[in-house]
Amino acid sequence: MKKLNLIIGKKHIILACLSLILGLAVYMNYAFASAGDELALESSANYGDAEFVSADGENDYFAQARLTRMTSRDEAVQTLKAIMGGGDLTDEEAASKTVEAVSLSKLVESESKVESLIKAQGFEDCVVYLDGTTASVVVKSDGLVPSEAAQIKDIVVEEASVTAENIRIFEVK
């Protein structure tokens, strides 16, 4: 008979540790999956839902938000003008900056249009932030109902070409 070699090497220890870790991971996955609703995260981003944002009574939130948005956009335009006016851009870089400037102006136009349409629906005031793929809408309301939030989302989807799941609505009382 052959004698068994029972020498345990580094490879055997590493293999045993990896097997133990894998077994632990499988067990934890099973434990978390069987816990069900206790560990499940709830998604509050449902179509028609709105979130409440409290505003300071002394400061007009909407005027401040518009001023901040306008200031940041003006800075972006000035930066683009400075880059384009530098004269050391290649044709490709100049074309890229021109496209960027056009897309920025389209976003500003879309924001204004969406704000006007939302106000036309009977809301007292609102501010819209667009970045091309997402939209955030802050609406002044004394209790936004799901149907009103759905109207707002429909306006943003139609006018700004943003998908409904990328639209966030915040309520300011």
Sequence and secondary structure as in RCSB ss.txt:
>XXXX:A:sequence
MKKLNLIIGKKHIILACLSLILGLAVYMNYAFASAGDELALESSANYGDAEFVSADGENDYFAQARLTRMTSRDE
AVQTLKAIMGGGDLTDEEAASKTVEAVSLSKLVESESKVESLIKAQGFEDCVVYLDGTTASVVVKSDGLVPSEAA
QIKDIVVEEASVTAENIRIFEVK
>XXXX:A:secstr
         HHHHHHHHHHHHHHHHHHHHHHHHHHGGGT       TT  EEE   SSS HHHHHHHHHHHHHHH
HHHHHHHHHTTS   HHHHHHHHHHHHHHHHHHHHHHHHHHHHHHTT SEEEEEE SS EEEEEE SS  HHHHH
HHHHHHHHHH   GGGEEEEEE 
